[in-house]
Structure formats: structure tokens, C-alpha cells
Amino acid sequence: MEERQDRPRERTQIMTPKEVAKYLGLHLTTVYRLLAKKQIPATKVGGQWRFRKEFLDHWLEQKMK
């Protein structure tokens, strides 16, 4: 049996709209409005919206400039 090297994995945090609303301090309806206007980075997976935390952080930084 081959030995596996234990390396820390960099894990991408994937968030739901509800989690994004809580993270950004927004109402869930506001998150869906931003999605409808294509003003927030997200993708649909299996018909449900998903967000990558790192993309949200970058988007937020750009909005705050």
C-alpha cells in the first residue's frame, strides 16, 4: 500500500444564498435581487445558486473602493 503525504488542503468555501445574506449582513431578498440583476458573483449548481467566498470577498473589496 502506498503512503500518502499529509498536506494541508486548501478548501474552497461554497455558500448558499442564505449563508451569503448572513455573511454580508443583507436580507435574503436583497441577495436574490442582486442575483437577478447579475450584480453579485454566483453560479447555479443543480438549479440552486452557489457562491464562492473568495469571489464574494473580492467583489466586496471592489465595491468598497
DSSP file (Angstrom, degrees, kcal/mol; ACC not computed):
  #  RESIDUE AA STRUCTURE BP1 BP2  ACC     N-H-->O    O-->H-N    N-H-->O    O-->H-N    TCO  KAPPA ALPHA  PHI   PSI    X-CA   Y-CA   Z-CA
    1    1 A M              0   0    0      0, 0.0     2,-0.3     0, 0.0     0, 0.0   0.000 360.0 360.0 360.0 135.7    0.0    0.0    0.0
    2    2 A E        -     0   0    0      1,-0.1     2,-0.3     0, 0.0     0, 0.0  -0.550 360.0-122.5 -80.5 137.5    1.3    3.4   -1.0
    3    3 A E        -     0   0    0     -2,-0.3     2,-0.4     1,-0.0    -1,-0.1  -0.600  22.2-139.1 -80.4 137.4    1.9    6.0    1.8
    4    4 A R        -     0   0    0     -2,-0.3     2,-0.4     2,-0.0    -1,-0.0  -0.793  12.0-127.7 -97.1 136.4    0.0    9.3    1.4
    5    5 A Q        -     0   0    0     -2,-0.4     2,-1.0     1,-0.1    -1,-0.0  -0.690  21.1-130.8 -80.7 131.1    1.7   12.5    2.2
    6    6 A D        +     0   0    0     -2,-0.4    -1,-0.1     2,-0.0    -2,-0.0  -0.733  38.7 166.6 -85.6 106.3   -0.4   14.6    4.6
    7    7 A R        -     0   0    0     -2,-1.0     2,-0.3     0, 0.0    -2,-0.0  -0.941  42.9-107.1-117.7 140.6   -0.6   18.0    3.1
    8    8 A P        -     0   0    0      0, 0.0     2,-0.4     0, 0.0    -2,-0.0  -0.508  37.8-137.4 -65.6 130.0   -3.0   20.7    4.2
    9    9 A R        -     0   0    0     -2,-0.3     2,-0.8     1,-0.0    -3,-0.0  -0.718   5.1-132.3 -91.0 137.4   -5.7   21.0    1.6
   10   10 A E        -     0   0    0     -2,-0.4     2,-0.5     2,-0.0    -1,-0.0  -0.802  29.2-158.5 -86.7 115.7   -6.8   24.4    0.6
   11   11 A R        -     0   0    0     -2,-0.8     2,-0.5     2,-0.0    -2,-0.0  -0.822   9.9-137.8-103.7 133.0  -10.6   24.2    0.7
   12   12 A T        -     0   0    0     -2,-0.5     2,-0.6    41,-0.0    -2,-0.0  -0.747  19.3-133.9 -87.4 127.5  -12.9   26.5   -1.2
   13   13 A Q        -     0   0    0     -2,-0.5    40,-2.4     2,-0.0     2,-0.5  -0.730  18.9-163.5 -86.5 122.1  -15.8   27.6    0.8
   14   14 A I  E     -A   52   0A   0     -2,-0.6     2,-0.3    38,-0.2    38,-0.2  -0.893  10.5-163.1-105.0 132.4  -19.1   27.3   -1.1
   15   15 A M  E     -A   51   0A   0     36,-3.2    36,-2.2    -2,-0.5    -2,-0.0  -0.856  13.8-134.3-121.3 150.9  -22.0   29.3    0.3
   16   16 A T     >  -     0   0    0     -2,-0.3     4,-2.4    34,-0.2     5,-0.2  -0.491  38.3-102.0 -88.7 166.3  -25.8   29.2   -0.2
   17   17 A P  H  > S+     0   0    0      0, 0.0     4,-2.5     0, 0.0     5,-0.2   0.880 124.4  53.4 -57.3 -37.5  -27.8   32.4   -0.7
   18   18 A K  H  > S+     0   0    0      2,-0.2     4,-1.9     1,-0.2     5,-0.1   0.912 109.9  46.7 -64.1 -42.6  -28.9   32.2    3.0
   19   19 A E  H  > S+     0   0    0      2,-0.2     4,-2.8     1,-0.2    -1,-0.2   0.881 111.5  51.9 -65.9 -38.4  -25.3   32.0    4.1
   20   20 A V  H  X S+     0   0    0     -4,-2.4     4,-2.8     2,-0.2     6,-0.3   0.913 107.2  52.7 -64.7 -42.9  -24.3   34.9    1.9
   21   21 A A  H  X>S+     0   0    0     -4,-2.5     5,-2.5     1,-0.2     4,-1.0   0.924 113.5  43.2 -58.8 -44.6  -27.1   37.0    3.3
   22   22 A K  H  <5S+     0   0    0     -4,-1.9     3,-0.3     3,-0.2    -2,-0.2   0.924 114.2  50.7 -67.0 -44.1  -25.9   36.4    6.8
   23   23 A Y  H  <5S+     0   0    0     -4,-2.8    -2,-0.2     1,-0.2    -1,-0.2   0.886 118.8  36.7 -61.5 -41.5  -22.2   36.8    5.9
   24   24 A L  H  <5S-     0   0    0     -4,-2.8    -1,-0.2    -5,-0.2    -2,-0.2   0.531 109.5-118.5 -91.0  -7.3  -22.9   40.2    4.2
   25   25 A G  T  <5 +     0   0    0     -4,-1.0     2,-0.3    -3,-0.3    -3,-0.2   0.861  69.7 132.7  72.1  35.6  -25.5   41.4    6.6
   26   26 A L      < -     0   0    0     -5,-2.5    -1,-0.3    -6,-0.3     2,-0.2  -0.747  63.4-102.2-113.9 161.7  -28.2   41.6    3.9
   27   27 A H    >>  -     0   0    0     -2,-0.3     4,-1.6     1,-0.1     3,-0.6  -0.584  33.7-119.2 -76.8 147.6  -31.7   40.4    3.8
   28   28 A L  H 3> S+     0   0    0      1,-0.3     4,-2.0    -2,-0.2     5,-0.2   0.867 114.9  57.8 -56.6 -38.0  -32.1   37.2    1.7
   29   29 A T  H 3> S+     0   0    0      1,-0.2     4,-2.0     2,-0.2    -1,-0.3   0.877 102.7  54.2 -61.1 -37.4  -34.4   39.1   -0.7
   30   30 A T  H <> S+     0   0    0     -3,-0.6     4,-2.5     2,-0.2    -1,-0.2   0.893 105.4  52.8 -64.1 -40.2  -31.7   41.6   -1.3
   31   31 A V  H  X S+     0   0    0     -4,-1.6     4,-2.1     1,-0.2    -2,-0.2   0.929 110.3  47.8 -60.8 -44.9  -29.3   38.7   -2.3
   32   32 A Y  H  X S+     0   0    0     -4,-2.0     4,-2.3     2,-0.2    -1,-0.2   0.842 109.8  53.0 -66.7 -32.5  -31.9   37.4   -4.8
   33   33 A R  H  X S+     0   0    0     -4,-2.0     4,-1.7     2,-0.2    -1,-0.2   0.919 108.8  49.4 -66.3 -43.0  -32.4   40.9   -6.2
   34   34 A L  H  <>S+     0   0    0     -4,-2.5     5,-2.9     1,-0.2     6,-0.5   0.891 111.3  50.3 -62.1 -39.0  -28.6   41.2   -6.7
   35   35 A L  H ><5S+     0   0    0     -4,-2.1     3,-1.4     3,-0.2    -2,-0.2   0.922 107.7  52.5 -63.3 -44.3  -28.6   37.8   -8.5
   36   36 A A  H 3<5S+     0   0    0     -4,-2.3    -1,-0.2     1,-0.3    -2,-0.2   0.843 113.1  44.5 -61.7 -33.5  -31.5   38.9  -10.7
   37   37 A K  T 3<5S-     0   0    0     -4,-1.7    -1,-0.3    -5,-0.1    -2,-0.2   0.403 110.6-123.8 -89.8   1.7  -29.5   42.0  -11.8
   38   38 A K  T < 5S+     0   0    0     -3,-1.4    -3,-0.2    -4,-0.3    -2,-0.1   0.882  72.3 130.4  56.2  41.9  -26.3   39.9  -12.2
   39   39 A Q      < +     0   0    0     -5,-2.9    -4,-0.2    -6,-0.1    -1,-0.1   0.339  56.7  57.1-105.8   4.2  -24.6   42.3   -9.7
   40   40 A I  S    S-     0   0    0     -6,-0.5     2,-0.4    -5,-0.1    16,-0.1  -0.999  90.1-108.2-137.6 138.0  -23.1   39.6   -7.4
   41   41 A P        +     0   0    0      0, 0.0     2,-0.3     0, 0.0    11,-0.2  -0.508  61.8 126.9 -72.8 121.2  -20.7   36.7   -8.4
   42   42 A A        -     0   0    0     -2,-0.4     2,-0.3     9,-0.1     9,-0.2  -0.970  38.2-150.2-160.9 168.6  -22.5   33.4   -8.3
   43   43 A T  E     -B   50   0B   0      7,-2.3     7,-2.7    -2,-0.3     2,-0.5  -0.980  23.3-115.3-144.8 155.8  -23.3   30.3  -10.3
   44   44 A K  E     -B   49   0B   0     -2,-0.3     2,-0.5     5,-0.2     5,-0.2  -0.810  26.2-174.3 -95.0 132.9  -26.1   27.8  -10.4
   45   45 A V  E >  S-B   48   0B   0      3,-3.3     3,-1.4    -2,-0.5    -2,-0.0  -0.979  77.5 -15.3-125.8 115.8  -25.3   24.2   -9.5
   46   46 A G  T 3  S-     0   0    0     -2,-0.5    -1,-0.1     1,-0.3     3,-0.1   0.846 130.2 -53.3  59.5  33.8  -28.2   21.7   -9.9
   47   47 A G  T 3  S+     0   0    0      1,-0.2     2,-0.4     0, 0.0    -1,-0.3   0.499 119.4 105.5  81.9   3.7  -30.6   24.6  -10.2
   48   48 A Q  E <  S-B   45   0B   0     -3,-1.4    -3,-3.3   -32,-0.0    -1,-0.2  -0.936  73.7-112.1-120.2 142.3  -29.5   26.3   -7.0
   49   49 A W  E     -B   44   0B   0     -2,-0.4     2,-0.3    -5,-0.2    -5,-0.2  -0.471  35.6-178.2 -72.2 137.8  -27.4   29.4   -6.5
   50   50 A R  E     -B   43   0B   0     -7,-2.7    -7,-2.3    -2,-0.2     2,-0.4  -0.987   8.7-159.8-137.6 148.6  -23.9   28.9   -5.0
   51   51 A F  E     -A   15   0A   0    -36,-2.2   -36,-3.2    -2,-0.3     2,-0.6  -0.962  15.9-135.1-128.7 140.6  -21.2   31.4   -4.2
   52   52 A R  E >>  -A   14   0A   0     -2,-0.4     4,-2.1   -11,-0.2     3,-0.6  -0.874  17.4-141.7 -94.2 126.9  -17.5   31.1   -3.6
   53   53 A K  H 3> S+     0   0    0    -40,-2.4     4,-2.7    -2,-0.6     5,-0.2   0.872 100.0  55.6 -56.8 -41.3  -16.5   33.0   -0.5
   54   54 A E  H 3> S+     0   0    0    -41,-0.3     4,-1.9     1,-0.2    -1,-0.3   0.864 108.2  48.6 -63.2 -35.0  -13.2   34.2   -2.1
   55   55 A F  H <> S+     0   0    0     -3,-0.6     4,-2.7     2,-0.2    -1,-0.2   0.887 111.2  50.3 -70.2 -38.7  -15.2   35.7   -5.1
   56   56 A L  H  X S+     0   0    0     -4,-2.1     4,-2.8     2,-0.2    -2,-0.2   0.916 109.5  50.8 -63.6 -43.1  -17.5   37.4   -2.7
   57   57 A D  H  X S+     0   0    0     -4,-2.7     4,-2.3     2,-0.2    -2,-0.2   0.918 112.6  46.0 -61.2 -43.8  -14.7   38.9   -0.7
   58   58 A H  H  X S+     0   0    0     -4,-1.9     4,-2.2     2,-0.2    -2,-0.2   0.926 112.8  50.4 -64.2 -44.9  -13.0   40.2   -3.9
   59   59 A W  H  X S+     0   0    0     -4,-2.7     4,-1.9     1,-0.2    -2,-0.2   0.906 111.1  49.1 -58.8 -44.2  -16.4   41.6   -5.1
   60   60 A L  H  X S+     0   0    0     -4,-2.8     4,-1.5     2,-0.2    -1,-0.2   0.900 108.7  52.6 -64.9 -42.3  -16.9   43.3   -1.8
   61   61 A E  H  < S+     0   0    0     -4,-2.3     4,-0.5     1,-0.2     3,-0.2   0.909 109.7  49.4 -59.0 -43.0  -13.4   44.8   -1.8
   62   62 A Q  H >< S+     0   0    0     -4,-2.2     3,-0.9     1,-0.2    -1,-0.2   0.876 109.4  52.0 -65.2 -37.6  -14.1   46.3   -5.3
   63   63 A K  H 3< S+     0   0    0     -4,-1.9    -1,-0.2     1,-0.2    -2,-0.2   0.780 106.9  54.1 -67.8 -27.2  -17.4   47.7   -4.1
   64   64 A M  T 3<        0   0    0     -4,-1.5    -1,-0.2    -3,-0.2    -2,-0.2   0.515 360.0 360.0 -88.6  -5.1  -15.7   49.4   -1.2
   65   65 A K    <         0   0    0     -3,-0.9    -1,-0.2    -4,-0.5    -2,-0.1   0.469 360.0 360.0 -76.6 360.0  -13.1   51.3   -3.3
